[in-house]
Amino acid sequence: MVNFGLNSATLLGFLDIFLSIAYLALSIALPIARRRDIGVTGIVLYIIQAIIAPFILFVTGFILIFQGWRLDPILQFSYVLLNFLVIYLGVKDIILFRLLSPPNHR
């Protein structure tokens, strides 16, 4: 049974899907822009991160959209905390790349 309605869990699901796309773009764009600064190991770690994290976010967003109406409010709050964690990791990556990697002056 699939029940699709507009509630807080559905909105969290759409936010998760949006965050997965944004996090995928961020995980790809930042290492490419600073590939000389982070080296091969850093690029490999970011590729792994770019595969795993957005996939998990997309799947949880999909689950929340179609099955979120079944969740208790405390479980929905755990998804809110998961979203805060992903937002924090994205902002941390942006700040670290800006602080640790000065722009190339040519």
A tleap script that builds the chain and sets N, CA, C and O, in Angstrom:
source leaprc.protein.ff14SB
mol = sequence {
  NMET VAL ASN PHE GLY LEU ASN SER ALA THR
  LEU LEU GLY PHE LEU ASP ILE PHE LEU SER
  ILE ALA TYR LEU ALA LEU SER ILE ALA LEU
  PRO ILE ALA ARG ARG ARG ASP ILE GLY VAL
  THR GLY ILE VAL LEU TYR ILE ILE GLN ALA
  ILE ILE ALA PRO PHE ILE LEU PHE VAL THR
  GLY PHE ILE LEU ILE PHE GLN GLY TRP ARG
  LEU ASP PRO ILE LEU GLN PHE SER TYR VAL
  LEU LEU ASN PHE LEU VAL ILE TYR LEU GLY
  VAL LYS ASP ILE ILE LEU PHE ARG LEU LEU
  SER PRO PRO ASN HIE CARG
}
set mol.1.N position { 0.844 -1.167 0.000 }
set mol.1.CA position { 0.000 0.000 0.000 }
set mol.1.C position { 0.895 1.238 0.000 }
set mol.1.O position { 1.813 1.355 0.811 }
set mol.2.N position { 0.621 2.130 -0.895 }
set mol.2.CA position { 1.355 3.383 -0.975 }
set mol.2.C position { 0.386 4.503 -0.675 }
set mol.2.O position { -0.652 4.640 -1.324 }
set mol.3.N position { 0.737 5.300 0.316 }
set mol.3.CA position { -0.101 6.431 0.680 }
set mol.3.C position { 0.744 7.681 0.521 }
set mol.3.O position { 1.737 7.862 1.225 }
set mol.4.N position { 0.354 8.532 -0.392 }
set mol.4.CA position { 1.114 9.743 -0.656 }
set mol.4.C position { 0.299 10.932 -0.194 }
set mol.4.O position { -0.787 11.193 -0.712 }
set mol.5.N position { 0.823 11.647 0.775 }
set mol.5.CA position { 0.162 12.843 1.278 }
set mol.5.C position { 1.193 13.907 1.577 }
set mol.5.O position { 2.395 13.641 1.574 }
set mol.6.N position { 0.726 15.096 1.832 }
set mol.6.CA position { 1.651 16.188 2.136 }
set mol.6.C position { 1.676 16.385 3.646 }
set mol.6.O position { 0.783 17.006 4.224 }
set mol.7.N position { 2.712 15.846 4.269 }
set mol.7.CA position { 2.904 16.013 5.712 }
set mol.7.C position { 4.371 16.302 5.967 }
set mol.7.O position { 5.142 16.477 5.024 }
set mol.8.N position { 4.759 16.353 7.216 }
set mol.8.CA position { 6.149 16.701 7.548 }
set mol.8.C position { 7.138 15.663 7.031 }
set mol.8.O position { 8.247 16.018 6.629 }
set mol.9.N position { 6.758 14.395 7.033 }
set mol.9.CA position { 7.657 13.354 6.541 }
set mol.9.C position { 7.861 13.472 5.030 }
set mol.9.O position { 8.965 13.245 4.533 }
set mol.10.N position { 6.817 13.822 4.309 }
set mol.10.CA position { 6.944 14.003 2.863 }
set mol.10.C position { 7.841 15.190 2.545 }
set mol.10.O position { 8.666 15.129 1.634 }
set mol.11.N position { 7.675 16.260 3.293 }
set mol.11.CA position { 8.540 17.423 3.090 }
set mol.11.C position { 9.996 17.092 3.399 }
set mol.11.O position { 10.899 17.553 2.702 }
set mol.12.N position { 10.227 16.294 4.443 }
set mol.12.CA position { 11.581 15.843 4.745 }
set mol.12.C position { 12.131 14.958 3.631 }
set mol.12.O position { 13.321 15.012 3.320 }
set mol.13.N position { 11.269 14.151 3.035 }
set mol.13.CA position { 11.696 13.305 1.926 }
set mol.13.C position { 12.133 14.128 0.727 }
set mol.13.O position { 13.157 13.839 0.108 }
set mol.14.N position { 11.354 15.158 0.398 }
set mol.14.CA position { 11.748 16.034 -0.703 }
set mol.14.C position { 13.044 16.774 -0.378 }
set mol.14.O position { 13.883 16.972 -1.257 }
set mol.15.N position { 13.210 17.185 0.884 }
set mol.15.CA position { 14.454 17.833 1.300 }
set mol.15.C position { 15.632 16.873 1.179 }
set mol.15.O position { 16.716 17.278 0.759 }
set mol.16.N position { 15.435 15.614 1.540 }
set mol.16.CA position { 16.497 14.617 1.404 }
set mol.16.C position { 16.906 14.423 -0.052 }
set mol.16.O position { 18.095 14.331 -0.357 }
set mol.17.N position { 15.941 14.360 -0.937 }
set mol.17.CA position { 16.265 14.182 -2.351 }
set mol.17.C position { 16.999 15.403 -2.880 }
set mol.17.O position { 17.967 15.266 -3.628 }
set mol.18.N position { 16.550 16.600 -2.501 }
set mol.18.CA position { 17.252 17.820 -2.904 }
set mol.18.C position { 18.671 17.845 -2.344 }
set mol.18.O position { 19.612 18.188 -3.060 }
set mol.19.N position { 18.832 17.486 -1.070 }
set mol.19.CA position { 20.161 17.463 -0.460 }
set mol.19.C position { 21.064 16.417 -1.106 }
set mol.19.O position { 22.270 16.632 -1.225 }
set mol.20.N position { 20.502 15.301 -1.520 }
set mol.20.CA position { 21.335 14.283 -2.170 }
set mol.20.C position { 21.883 14.790 -3.495 }
set mol.20.O position { 23.040 14.532 -3.827 }
set mol.21.N position { 21.071 15.503 -4.248 }
set mol.21.CA position { 21.540 16.055 -5.518 }
set mol.21.C position { 22.571 17.148 -5.271 }
set mol.21.O position { 23.601 17.195 -5.945 }
set mol.22.N position { 22.300 18.030 -4.306 }
set mol.22.CA position { 23.239 19.112 -3.997 }
set mol.22.C position { 24.545 18.562 -3.443 }
set mol.22.O position { 25.619 19.053 -3.790 }
set mol.23.N position { 24.466 17.552 -2.588 }
set mol.23.CA position { 25.671 16.965 -2.005 }
set mol.23.C position { 26.494 16.230 -3.055 }
set mol.23.O position { 27.724 16.240 -2.997 }
set mol.24.N position { 25.824 15.590 -4.020 }
set mol.24.CA position { 26.538 14.945 -5.111 }
set mol.24.C position { 27.301 15.986 -5.936 }
set mol.24.O position { 28.464 15.781 -6.281 }
set mol.25.N position { 26.645 17.086 -6.246 }
set mol.25.CA position { 27.316 18.138 -7.014 }
set mol.25.C position { 28.491 18.717 -6.233 }
set mol.25.O position { 29.557 18.967 -6.795 }
set mol.26.N position { 28.291 18.926 -4.945 }
set mol.26.CA position { 29.353 19.473 -4.099 }
set mol.26.C position { 30.519 18.497 -3.976 }
set mol.26.O position { 31.678 18.909 -4.016 }
set mol.27.N position { 30.223 17.220 -3.827 }
set mol.27.CA position { 31.270 16.214 -3.674 }
set mol.27.C position { 32.077 16.013 -4.946 }
set mol.27.O position { 33.209 15.532 -4.894 }
set mol.28.N position { 31.514 16.373 -6.071 }
set mol.28.CA position { 32.240 16.248 -7.322 }
set mol.28.C position { 32.971 17.540 -7.672 }
set mol.28.O position { 34.116 17.505 -8.122 }
set mol.29.N position { 32.316 18.673 -7.467 }
set mol.29.CA position { 32.880 19.957 -7.904 }
set mol.29.C position { 34.088 20.390 -7.069 }
set mol.29.O position { 35.074 20.871 -7.626 }
set mol.30.N position { 34.028 20.230 -5.761 }
set mol.30.CA position { 35.124 20.705 -4.918 }
set mol.30.C position { 36.437 19.959 -5.155 }
set mol.30.O position { 37.468 20.613 -5.316 }
set mol.31.N position { 36.453 18.638 -5.184 }
set mol.31.CA position { 37.730 17.966 -5.450 }
set mol.31.C position { 38.281 18.237 -6.846 }
set mol.31.O position { 39.497 18.303 -7.027 }
set mol.32.N position { 37.407 18.394 -7.827 }
set mol.32.CA position { 37.888 18.697 -9.173 }
set mol.32.C position { 38.527 20.074 -9.210 }
set mol.32.O position { 39.540 20.279 -9.878 }
set mol.33.N position { 37.934 21.019 -8.491 }
set mol.33.CA position { 38.477 22.376 -8.477 }
set mol.33.C position { 39.834 22.440 -7.779 }
set mol.33.O position { 40.671 23.266 -8.144 }
set mol.34.N position { 40.064 21.598 -6.798 }
set mol.34.CA position { 41.309 21.633 -6.024 }
set mol.34.C position { 42.058 20.313 -6.095 }
set mol.34.O position { 42.640 19.882 -5.100 }
set mol.35.N position { 42.054 19.665 -7.247 }
set mol.35.CA position { 42.660 18.336 -7.364 }
set mol.35.C position { 44.153 18.324 -7.087 }
set mol.35.O position { 44.672 17.315 -6.609 }
set mol.36.N position { 44.854 19.401 -7.369 }
set mol.36.CA position { 46.297 19.440 -7.103 }
set mol.36.C position { 46.593 19.565 -5.615 }
set mol.36.O position { 47.622 19.084 -5.142 }
set mol.37.N position { 45.696 20.206 -4.879 }
set mol.37.CA position { 45.928 20.425 -3.454 }
set mol.37.C position { 45.649 19.191 -2.600 }
set mol.37.O position { 46.325 18.970 -1.596 }
set mol.38.N position { 44.665 18.391 -2.985 }
set mol.38.CA position { 44.286 17.278 -2.118 }
set mol.38.C position { 44.934 15.954 -2.514 }
set mol.38.O position { 44.959 15.025 -1.707 }
set mol.39.N position { 45.450 15.847 -3.712 }
set mol.39.CA position { 46.152 14.638 -4.130 }
set mol.39.C position { 45.206 13.524 -4.541 }
set mol.39.O position { 43.984 13.671 -4.514 }
set mol.40.N position { 45.803 12.414 -4.918 }
set mol.40.CA position { 45.040 11.272 -5.429 }
set mol.40.C position { 44.208 10.627 -4.323 }
set mol.40.O position { 43.061 10.242 -4.549 }
set mol.41.N position { 44.783 10.511 -3.134 }
set mol.41.CA position { 44.054 9.892 -2.024 }
set mol.41.C position { 42.805 10.688 -1.672 }
set mol.41.O position { 41.741 10.112 -1.442 }
set mol.42.N position { 42.932 11.993 -1.630 }
set mol.42.CA position { 41.775 12.837 -1.343 }
set mol.42.C position { 40.707 12.721 -2.400 }
set mol.42.O position { 39.518 12.705 -2.082 }
set mol.43.N position { 41.111 12.641 -3.653 }
set mol.43.CA position { 40.131 12.506 -4.733 }
set mol.43.C position { 39.409 11.165 -4.638 }
set mol.43.O position { 38.195 11.104 -4.833 }
set mol.44.N position { 40.138 10.095 -4.342 }
set mol.44.CA position { 39.509 8.777 -4.201 }
set mol.44.C position { 38.518 8.777 -3.047 }
set mol.44.O position { 37.419 8.239 -3.174 }
set mol.45.N position { 38.898 9.378 -1.920 }
set mol.45.CA position { 37.974 9.439 -0.781 }
set mol.45.C position { 36.729 10.256 -1.108 }
set mol.45.O position { 35.628 9.888 -0.699 }
set mol.46.N position { 36.882 11.349 -1.832 }
set mol.46.CA position { 35.724 12.141 -2.217 }
set mol.46.C position { 34.847 11.427 -3.234 }
set mol.46.O position { 33.632 11.624 -3.241 }
set mol.47.N position { 35.436 10.605 -4.092 }
set mol.47.CA position { 34.631 9.827 -5.033 }
set mol.47.C position { 33.793 8.801 -4.277 }
set mol.47.O position { 32.612 8.617 -4.571 }
set mol.48.N position { 34.407 8.136 -3.307 }
set mol.48.CA position { 33.656 7.187 -2.481 }
set mol.48.C position { 32.544 7.905 -1.731 }
set mol.48.O position { 31.416 7.415 -1.661 }
set mol.49.N position { 32.860 9.061 -1.174 }
set mol.49.CA position { 31.867 9.859 -0.460 }
set mol.49.C position { 30.769 10.330 -1.410 }
set mol.49.O position { 29.604 10.399 -1.020 }
set mol.50.N position { 31.126 10.652 -2.640 }
set mol.50.CA position { 30.141 11.125 -3.613 }
set mol.50.C position { 29.228 10.011 -4.089 }
set mol.50.O position { 28.146 10.284 -4.609 }
set mol.51.N position { 29.636 8.768 -3.923 }
set mol.51.CA position { 28.782 7.650 -4.314 }
set mol.51.C position { 27.870 7.231 -3.164 }
set mol.51.O position { 26.673 7.026 -3.364 }
set mol.52.N position { 28.425 7.104 -1.973 }
set mol.52.CA position { 27.682 6.522 -0.856 }
set mol.52.C position { 26.687 7.509 -0.240 }
set mol.52.O position { 25.511 7.174 -0.095 }
set mol.53.N position { 27.124 8.702 0.121 }
set mol.53.CA position { 26.265 9.635 0.849 }
set mol.53.C position { 25.025 10.057 0.061 }
set mol.53.O position { 23.926 9.999 0.614 }
set mol.54.N position { 25.142 10.477 -1.194 }
set mol.54.CA position { 23.923 10.851 -1.925 }
set mol.54.C position { 22.975 9.675 -2.159 }
set mol.54.O position { 21.756 9.850 -2.176 }
set mol.55.N position { 23.536 8.477 -2.338 }
set mol.55.CA position { 22.674 7.313 -2.530 }
set mol.55.C position { 21.839 7.050 -1.285 }
set mol.55.O position { 20.638 6.794 -1.380 }
set mol.56.N position { 22.471 7.114 -0.121 }
set mol.56.CA position { 21.748 6.891 1.129 }
set mol.56.C position { 20.697 7.979 1.340 }
set mol.56.O position { 19.575 7.685 1.751 }
set mol.57.N position { 21.050 9.218 1.065 }
set mol.57.CA position { 20.089 10.310 1.205 }
set mol.57.C position { 18.918 10.152 0.249 }
set mol.57.O position { 17.769 10.386 0.626 }
set mol.58.N position { 19.199 9.761 -0.977 }
set mol.58.CA position { 18.123 9.594 -1.954 }
set mol.58.C position { 17.168 8.479 -1.532 }
set mol.58.O position { 15.950 8.628 -1.633 }
set mol.59.N position { 17.718 7.371 -1.063 }
set mol.59.CA position { 16.875 6.251 -0.635 }
set mol.59.C position { 16.039 6.637 0.580 }
set mol.59.O position { 14.855 6.306 0.634 }
set mol.60.N position { 16.622 7.326 1.553 }
set mol.60.CA position { 15.832 7.738 2.718 }
set mol.60.C position { 14.770 8.756 2.321 }
set mol.60.O position { 13.671 8.742 2.874 }
set mol.61.N position { 15.077 9.635 1.376 }
set mol.61.CA position { 14.062 10.581 0.895 }
set mol.61.C position { 12.919 9.863 0.214 }
set mol.61.O position { 11.754 10.202 0.417 }
set mol.62.N position { 13.250 8.872 -0.593 }
set mol.62.CA position { 12.219 8.086 -1.277 }
set mol.62.C position { 11.336 7.358 -0.268 }
set mol.62.O position { 10.114 7.333 -0.413 }
set mol.63.N position { 11.947 6.772 0.745 }
set mol.63.CA position { 11.184 6.072 1.782 }
set mol.63.C position { 10.286 7.046 2.529 }
set mol.63.O position { 9.127 6.736 2.804 }
set mol.64.N position { 10.808 8.218 2.859 }
set mol.64.CA position { 9.998 9.188 3.591 }
set mol.64.C position { 8.831 9.702 2.760 }
set mol.64.O position { 7.753 9.947 3.302 }
set mol.65.N position { 9.021 9.866 1.476 }
set mol.65.CA position { 7.925 10.365 0.643 }
set mol.65.C position { 6.778 9.361 0.593 }
set mol.65.O position { 5.614 9.745 0.713 }
set mol.66.N position { 7.092 8.095 0.420 }
set mol.66.CA position { 6.038 7.109 0.221 }
set mol.66.C position { 5.606 6.366 1.485 }
set mol.66.O position { 4.491 5.844 1.532 }
set mol.67.N position { 6.455 6.305 2.506 }
set mol.67.CA position { 6.091 5.575 3.722 }
set mol.67.C position { 6.229 6.411 4.987 }
set mol.67.O position { 6.097 5.876 6.088 }
set mol.68.N position { 6.490 7.702 4.860 }
set mol.68.CA position { 6.713 8.548 6.028 }
set mol.68.C position { 5.492 8.758 6.893 }
set mol.68.O position { 5.618 9.103 8.068 }
set mol.69.N position { 4.317 8.557 6.338 }
set mol.69.CA position { 3.113 8.749 7.122 }
set mol.69.C position { 3.009 7.737 8.246 }
set mol.69.O position { 2.249 7.941 9.192 }
set mol.70.N position { 3.756 6.656 8.157 }
set mol.70.CA position { 3.727 5.625 9.203 }
set mol.70.C position { 4.645 5.940 10.380 }
set mol.70.O position { 4.510 5.335 11.444 }
set mol.71.N position { 5.558 6.860 10.209 }
set mol.71.CA position { 6.583 7.091 11.224 }
set mol.71.C position { 6.040 7.892 12.408 }
set mol.71.O position { 5.203 8.783 12.264 }
set mol.72.N position { 6.555 7.534 13.573 }
set mol.72.CA position { 6.273 8.314 14.764 }
set mol.72.C position { 6.996 9.646 14.665 }
set mol.72.O position { 7.965 9.769 13.916 }
set mol.73.N position { 6.538 10.646 15.413 }
set mol.73.CA position { 7.223 11.947 15.380 }
set mol.73.C position { 8.681 11.872 15.818 }
set mol.73.O position { 9.502 12.640 15.317 }
set mol.74.N position { 9.026 10.977 16.731 }
set mol.74.CA position { 10.413 10.887 17.178 }
set mol.74.C position { 11.304 10.334 16.061 }
set mol.74.O position { 12.463 10.734 15.953 }
set mol.75.N position { 10.793 9.434 15.241 }
set mol.75.CA position { 11.562 8.932 14.098 }
set mol.75.C position { 11.700 10.008 13.027 }
set mol.75.O position { 12.743 10.105 12.379 }
set mol.76.N position { 10.667 10.811 12.836 }
set mol.76.CA position { 10.772 11.925 11.903 }
set mol.76.C position { 11.807 12.929 12.389 }
set mol.76.O position { 12.523 13.522 11.583 }
set mol.77.N position { 11.892 13.123 13.700 }
set mol.77.CA position { 12.901 14.012 14.255 }
set mol.77.C position { 14.304 13.468 14.012 }
set mol.77.O position { 15.242 14.240 13.812 }
set mol.78.N position { 14.455 12.143 14.028 }
set mol.78.CA position { 15.773 11.571 13.732 }
set mol.78.C position { 16.172 11.864 12.286 }
set mol.78.O position { 17.355 12.045 11.998 }
set mol.79.N position { 15.213 11.913 11.390 }
set mol.79.CA position { 15.520 12.286 10.011 }
set mol.79.C position { 15.881 13.761 9.910 }
set mol.79.O position { 16.719 14.135 9.090 }
set mol.80.N position { 15.269 14.593 10.722 }
set mol.80.CA position { 15.640 16.017 10.755 }
set mol.80.C position { 17.095 16.142 11.210 }
set mol.80.O position { 17.859 16.923 10.643 }
set mol.81.N position { 17.475 15.377 12.227 }
set mol.81.CA position { 18.861 15.396 12.689 }
set mol.81.C position { 19.812 14.883 11.613 }
set mol.81.O position { 20.921 15.398 11.474 }
set mol.82.N position { 19.393 13.877 10.851 }
set mol.82.CA position { 20.200 13.386 9.738 }
set mol.82.C position { 20.404 14.487 8.699 }
set mol.82.O position { 21.499 14.628 8.154 }
set mol.83.N position { 19.365 15.262 8.424 }
set mol.83.CA position { 19.487 16.362 7.468 }
set mol.83.C position { 20.440 17.433 7.986 }
set mol.83.O position { 21.236 17.971 7.216 }
set mol.84.N position { 20.371 17.750 9.272 }
set mol.84.CA position { 21.308 18.715 9.850 }
set mol.84.C position { 22.752 18.216 9.719 }
set mol.84.O position { 23.660 19.004 9.453 }
set mol.85.N position { 22.960 16.929 9.905 }
set mol.85.CA position { 24.293 16.359 9.769 }
set mol.85.C position { 24.819 16.504 8.342 }
set mol.85.O position { 25.978 16.867 8.143 }
set mol.86.N position { 23.994 16.227 7.372 }
set mol.86.CA position { 24.421 16.342 5.977 }
set mol.86.C position { 24.695 17.797 5.609 }
set mol.86.O position { 25.668 18.085 4.911 }
set mol.87.N position { 23.861 18.700 6.065 }
set mol.87.CA position { 24.090 20.123 5.812 }
set mol.87.C position { 25.396 20.564 6.459 }
set mol.87.O position { 26.169 21.307 5.854 }
set mol.88.N position { 25.644 20.114 7.674 }
set mol.88.CA position { 26.898 20.443 8.352 }
set mol.88.C position { 28.105 19.920 7.579 }
set mol.88.O position { 29.089 20.640 7.414 }
set mol.89.N position { 28.041 18.682 7.106 }
set mol.89.CA position { 29.168 18.109 6.367 }
set mol.89.C position { 29.412 18.870 5.066 }
set mol.89.O position { 30.561 19.084 4.681 }
set mol.90.N position { 28.357 19.274 4.398 }
set mol.90.CA position { 28.521 20.049 3.177 }
set mol.90.C position { 29.139 21.406 3.431 }
set mol.90.O position { 30.035 21.832 2.702 }
set mol.91.N position { 28.664 22.091 4.465 }
set mol.91.CA position { 29.218 23.402 4.811 }
set mol.91.C position { 30.668 23.257 5.273 }
set mol.91.O position { 31.510 24.094 4.950 }
set mol.92.N position { 30.957 22.203 6.024 }
set mol.92.CA position { 32.325 21.955 6.481 }
set mol.92.C position { 33.265 21.750 5.301 }
set mol.92.O position { 34.378 22.275 5.293 }
set mol.93.N position { 32.827 20.995 4.313 }
set mol.93.CA position { 33.663 20.778 3.129 }
set mol.93.C position { 33.935 22.089 2.403 }
set mol.93.O position { 35.063 22.343 1.980 }
set mol.94.N position { 32.924 22.908 2.259 }
set mol.94.CA position { 33.106 24.195 1.577 }
set mol.94.C position { 34.074 25.075 2.353 }
set mol.94.O position { 34.981 25.667 1.767 }
set mol.95.N position { 33.889 25.165 3.662 }
set mol.95.CA position { 34.754 26.023 4.478 }
set mol.95.C position { 36.187 25.507 4.487 }
set mol.95.O position { 37.124 26.295 4.364 }
set mol.96.N position { 36.373 24.196 4.632 }
set mol.96.CA position { 37.725 23.638 4.636 }
set mol.96.C position { 38.430 23.850 3.310 }
set mol.96.O position { 39.622 24.157 3.285 }
set mol.97.N position { 37.722 23.696 2.224 }
set mol.97.CA position { 38.358 23.918 0.931 }
set mol.97.C position { 38.739 25.377 0.749 }
set mol.97.O position { 39.770 25.675 0.146 }
set mol.98.N position { 37.934 26.281 1.257 }
set mol.98.CA position { 38.248 27.706 1.109 }
set mol.98.C position { 39.388 28.118 2.031 }
set mol.98.O position { 40.207 28.956 1.653 }
set mol.99.N position { 39.460 27.544 3.240 }
set mol.99.CA position { 40.508 27.930 4.189 }
set mol.99.C position { 41.846 27.264 3.886 }
set mol.99.O position { 42.895 27.903 3.966 }
set mol.100.N position { 41.808 25.991 3.541 }
set mol.100.CA position { 43.050 25.249 3.359 }
set mol.100.C position { 43.637 25.368 1.961 }
set mol.100.O position { 44.826 25.117 1.765 }
set mol.101.N position { 42.829 25.743 1.003 }
set mol.101.CA position { 43.301 25.820 -0.374 }
set mol.101.C position { 43.153 27.247 -0.890 }
set mol.101.O position { 42.064 27.652 -1.297 }
set mol.102.N position { 44.240 28.004 -0.875 }
set mol.102.CA position { 44.134 29.358 -1.405 }
set mol.102.C position { 43.900 29.314 -2.916 }
set mol.102.O position { 44.338 28.378 -3.584 }
set mol.103.N position { 43.219 30.313 -3.448 }
set mol.103.CA position { 42.954 30.313 -4.890 }
set mol.103.C position { 44.242 30.458 -5.684 }
set mol.103.O position { 45.202 31.082 -5.231 }
set mol.104.N position { 44.247 29.883 -6.850 }
set mol.104.CA position { 45.421 29.953 -7.724 }
set mol.104.C position { 45.456 31.305 -8.409 }
set mol.104.O position { 44.498 31.700 -9.073 }
set mol.105.N position { 46.562 32.012 -8.245 }
set mol.105.CA position { 46.740 33.289 -8.912 }
set mol.105.C position { 47.633 33.095 -10.117 }
set mol.105.O position { 48.748 32.589 -9.986 }
set mol.106.N position { 47.169 33.484 -11.276 }
set mol.106.CA position { 47.969 33.302 -12.481 }
set mol.106.C position { 48.313 34.610 -13.081 }
set mol.106.O position { 48.988 34.658 -14.110 }
savepdb mol mol.pdb
quit
